[in-house]
Amino acid sequence: MIVILISEIKTHPKVPEIEQMLSTAAAAENILLALNALNYAGMWRTGVFALNEKISKYLELKENQKGLLPFIVTLLPFLSFGK
């Protein structure tokens, strides 16, 4: 499963664009932490996939929306060994 989070940037005098994007990043981290708590794996993937214009166009994002920080979720739980 691939999850793509989308930031919808709004002009705001007290909340700059970067803070709005970082809020989306924090949501991504919380999703990964929740998956880990349920014994599932997730991987935060950046690089060419993060903020990709082709993906944004495919998803028909508006000018003020940015597809941000996709991550991959492994649906198989970790195997746990030990006492």
FENBEL-V275661 format. One record per helix or strand of 2 or more residues. SS is the DSSP state (@ for helix, = for strand). FROM is the first residue (numbers start at 1). TO is the last residue. If there is no record, write none. Layout:
BEGIN
<<SS FROM TO> <SS FROM TO>>
END
This chain:
BEGIN
<<= 2 8> <@ 17 37> <= 41 44> <@ 47 49> <@ 53 58> <= 65 74>>
END
